[in-house]
Amino acid sequence: NKLGMSFSTQASIMQTATQAMGMDVKQANNLLVDLASTAQSLGVDINKLGQQFAQNADFLVRFGEDGQRVFEDLAVTAKALGTEMGTLIKMTEKFKTFDDAGRAVGRFNAILGGPYLNSIDMLNAAYEDPIEGIKMLREGFDQAGKSVEDLSGAELEAFASALGLSTKETVELLGKSNEELDIQRKTQEEMAEAARAAQPVLDQLSMAFKTLLADGKPLIDIM
């Protein structure tokens, strides 16, 4: 709460972590610490990032124990692309069933003029690694020799419709090259790692959680 994450947001995250993601209380506490660290390293509002986790709980529990990693990967990628996390999740949701993936890939390939995307690969990515799905989408775009800057208004509208995004979101998603994205993601990840290693306030927060956990253990055991 002192770092800026409201108690209600914390409670929502803790509930999702312990009831739907298979975490014990200690792991859920560590999740809060990690989210605070990620927010600070990316320069985003801590409570906003926490709310995004809570609001997308149904999406994240799909990945089980990997839900935290998926969320933090999405946060880093959204920051690197200059877009909202919701844009990446919305795009991923276009491929979450076999029928949806087949329709979306069919439209995408038809616009690109070739078999640049595979529906099974995109379906698997929607349940295993959304960032990989985003990369495959962008690679298909690159392999077709397309760039956002060269698209006509009609082409941009067609791509946006196929992806279920607005034209603005589509430009944000496809505007940078994969090389630029990888460099930016690496930079953000390095910043996050440095932040975790050099923020005494988070060490204090972690210690406070451990103390609360120790003090409340009898109650937890009874419940």
C-alpha positions as CSV (number, residue, x, y, z in Angstrom):
1,N,0.0,0.0,0.0
2,K,2.9,2.4,0.8
3,L,4.3,1.8,-2.7
4,G,1.0,2.7,-4.3
5,M,-0.9,-0.6,-4.7
6,S,-4.3,-0.4,-3.0
7,F,-5.5,-3.0,-0.5
8,S,-8.4,-3.9,-2.7
9,T,-6.0,-4.6,-5.7
10,Q,-3.8,-6.6,-3.4
11,A,-6.7,-8.7,-2.2
12,S,-7.9,-9.4,-5.7
13,I,-4.4,-10.6,-6.7
14,M,-4.0,-12.7,-3.6
15,Q,-7.4,-14.4,-4.2
16,T,-6.5,-15.2,-7.8
17,A,-3.0,-16.5,-6.9
18,T,-4.1,-18.7,-4.1
19,Q,-7.5,-19.9,-5.4
20,A,-6.9,-20.2,-9.1
21,M,-3.2,-20.4,-9.8
22,G,-2.1,-22.9,-7.2
23,M,0.0,-20.6,-5.1
24,D,0.4,-20.8,-1.3
25,V,0.2,-17.6,0.8
26,K,4.0,-17.1,0.7
27,Q,4.2,-17.5,-3.1
28,A,1.3,-15.0,-3.4
29,N,3.1,-12.5,-1.2
30,N,6.2,-12.9,-3.4
31,L,4.0,-12.3,-6.4
32,L,3.0,-8.9,-5.0
33,V,6.6,-8.0,-4.5
34,D,7.5,-9.1,-8.0
35,L,4.7,-7.0,-9.5
36,A,5.8,-4.0,-7.5
37,S,9.4,-4.5,-8.8
38,T,8.2,-4.9,-12.4
39,A,6.1,-1.8,-12.2
40,Q,8.9,0.3,-10.8
41,S,11.5,-1.0,-13.3
42,L,9.1,-0.3,-16.3
43,G,8.2,3.1,-15.0
44,V,4.4,2.3,-14.8
45,D,1.9,2.9,-12.0
46,I,2.1,0.1,-9.5
47,N,-1.6,0.1,-8.8
48,K,-2.5,0.2,-12.5
49,L,-0.2,-2.9,-13.2
50,G,-1.8,-4.7,-10.2
51,Q,-5.3,-3.9,-11.5
52,Q,-4.4,-5.2,-14.9
53,F,-3.4,-8.5,-13.3
54,A,-6.7,-8.6,-11.4
55,Q,-8.8,-7.6,-14.4
56,N,-7.2,-10.3,-16.6
57,A,-7.4,-13.1,-14.0
58,D,-9.5,-15.3,-16.3
59,F,-6.9,-15.0,-19.0
60,L,-3.9,-15.6,-16.7
61,V,-5.2,-18.7,-14.9
62,R,-5.2,-20.5,-18.3
63,F,-1.4,-20.7,-17.9
64,G,-1.5,-22.1,-14.3
65,E,1.9,-21.8,-12.6
66,D,3.2,-19.9,-15.6
67,G,0.6,-17.2,-15.2
68,Q,2.9,-14.8,-13.5
69,R,5.6,-15.2,-16.1
70,V,3.1,-14.7,-18.9
71,F,1.8,-11.5,-17.2
72,E,5.3,-10.0,-16.7
73,D,6.3,-10.9,-20.3
74,L,3.2,-9.1,-21.5
75,A,4.0,-6.1,-19.4
76,V,7.5,-5.9,-20.8
77,T,6.4,-6.4,-24.4
78,A,3.6,-3.8,-24.1
79,K,6.1,-1.3,-22.8
80,A,8.6,-2.2,-25.6
81,L,5.9,-1.7,-28.3
82,G,4.4,1.4,-26.7
83,T,1.0,-0.2,-26.5
84,E,-1.4,-1.4,-23.8
85,M,-1.3,-4.9,-22.4
86,G,-5.0,-5.2,-23.2
87,T,-4.1,-4.9,-26.9
88,L,-1.8,-7.9,-26.7
89,I,-4.4,-9.9,-24.7
90,K,-7.1,-9.0,-27.2
91,M,-5.0,-10.2,-30.1
92,T,-4.1,-13.5,-28.3
93,E,-7.8,-14.1,-27.6
94,K,-8.5,-14.2,-31.4
95,F,-6.7,-17.6,-31.5
96,K,-8.0,-19.3,-28.4
97,T,-10.2,-21.9,-30.2
98,F,-9.5,-24.0,-33.2
99,D,-12.3,-22.3,-35.2
100,D,-11.3,-18.8,-34.2
101,A,-7.7,-19.5,-35.0
102,G,-8.6,-21.0,-38.4
103,R,-10.7,-18.0,-39.3
104,A,-8.2,-15.4,-38.1
105,V,-5.2,-17.1,-39.8
106,G,-7.2,-17.6,-43.0
107,R,-8.0,-13.9,-43.2
108,F,-4.5,-12.9,-42.3
109,N,-2.9,-15.1,-44.9
110,A,-5.4,-14.0,-47.6
111,I,-4.4,-10.4,-47.0
112,L,-0.7,-11.2,-47.0
113,G,-1.0,-13.3,-50.1
114,G,0.6,-16.5,-48.8
115,P,0.7,-19.2,-46.0
116,Y,2.7,-17.1,-43.6
117,L,0.8,-18.1,-40.4
118,N,-0.2,-21.5,-39.1
119,S,-3.5,-21.8,-37.1
120,I,-2.3,-24.7,-34.9
121,D,0.9,-22.8,-33.9
122,M,-1.2,-19.7,-33.1
123,L,-3.7,-21.8,-31.1
124,N,-0.9,-23.4,-29.1
125,A,0.7,-20.1,-28.4
126,A,-2.6,-18.8,-27.1
127,Y,-2.4,-21.4,-24.3
128,E,1.4,-21.7,-23.8
129,D,3.2,-18.5,-24.7
130,P,1.3,-15.5,-26.0
131,I,4.6,-13.6,-26.7
132,E,5.6,-16.3,-29.1
133,G,2.3,-15.9,-30.9
134,I,2.9,-12.2,-31.2
135,K,6.3,-12.9,-32.6
136,M,5.0,-15.4,-35.2
137,L,2.4,-12.8,-36.3
138,R,5.0,-10.2,-36.7
139,E,7.3,-12.6,-38.5
140,G,4.5,-13.5,-41.0
141,F,4.1,-9.8,-41.6
142,D,7.8,-9.3,-42.2
143,Q,8.1,-12.4,-44.5
144,A,5.4,-11.0,-46.7
145,G,7.5,-7.9,-47.1
146,K,4.9,-5.7,-45.5
147,S,5.6,-2.6,-43.3
148,V,3.0,-0.5,-41.5
149,E,4.4,2.6,-43.1
150,D,3.7,1.4,-46.6
151,L,0.1,0.2,-46.0
152,S,-2.8,2.0,-47.6
153,G,-5.7,2.9,-45.4
154,A,-7.7,0.1,-46.8
155,E,-4.9,-2.5,-46.1
156,L,-4.5,-1.2,-42.6
157,E,-8.2,-1.5,-41.9
158,A,-8.2,-5.1,-43.3
159,F,-5.3,-6.1,-41.0
160,A,-7.0,-4.5,-38.0
161,S,-10.3,-6.2,-38.7
162,A,-8.5,-9.6,-39.1
163,L,-6.8,-9.1,-35.7
164,G,-9.8,-7.7,-33.9
165,L,-7.9,-4.5,-33.2
166,S,-8.3,-0.8,-33.9
167,T,-6.1,0.7,-36.6
168,K,-4.1,2.5,-33.8
169,E,-3.6,-0.8,-31.9
170,T,-2.5,-2.5,-35.1
171,V,0.1,0.1,-35.9
172,E,1.4,-0.2,-32.3
173,L,1.5,-4.0,-32.6
174,L,3.3,-4.2,-35.9
175,G,5.1,-0.9,-36.1
176,K,8.5,-2.0,-34.8
177,S,10.7,-4.8,-36.3
178,N,11.2,-8.0,-34.3
179,E,14.9,-7.0,-33.9
180,E,13.9,-3.6,-32.4
181,L,11.4,-5.4,-30.2
182,D,13.9,-7.9,-29.0
183,I,16.4,-5.2,-28.2
184,Q,13.8,-3.2,-26.3
185,R,12.5,-6.2,-24.5
186,K,16.1,-7.2,-23.5
187,T,16.7,-3.7,-22.2
188,Q,13.5,-3.7,-20.2
189,E,14.2,-7.2,-18.7
190,E,17.7,-6.0,-17.7
191,M,16.2,-3.0,-16.0
192,A,13.8,-5.2,-14.2
193,E,16.5,-7.5,-13.0
194,A,18.6,-4.5,-11.9
195,A,15.7,-3.1,-10.0
196,R,15.1,-6.3,-8.2
197,A,18.7,-6.4,-7.1
198,A,19.0,-2.8,-6.0
199,Q,15.8,-1.7,-4.3
200,P,16.0,-1.9,-0.5
201,V,12.3,-0.8,-0.2
202,L,11.3,-4.1,-1.9
203,D,13.5,-6.0,0.5
204,Q,11.8,-4.3,3.3
205,L,8.4,-5.1,1.8
206,S,9.4,-8.7,1.4
207,M,10.5,-8.9,5.0
208,A,7.3,-7.3,6.1
209,F,5.3,-10.0,4.2
210,K,7.3,-12.7,5.8
211,T,6.7,-11.2,9.3
212,L,2.9,-11.0,8.6
213,L,2.9,-14.5,7.3
214,A,4.7,-15.8,10.4
215,D,2.3,-13.9,12.7
216,G,-0.8,-15.1,10.9
217,K,0.2,-18.7,10.4
218,P,-2.0,-20.2,13.1
219,L,-5.0,-18.4,11.6
220,I,-4.1,-19.6,8.2
221,D,-3.7,-23.1,9.4
222,I,-7.2,-23.0,11.0
223,M,-8.8,-21.6,7.9
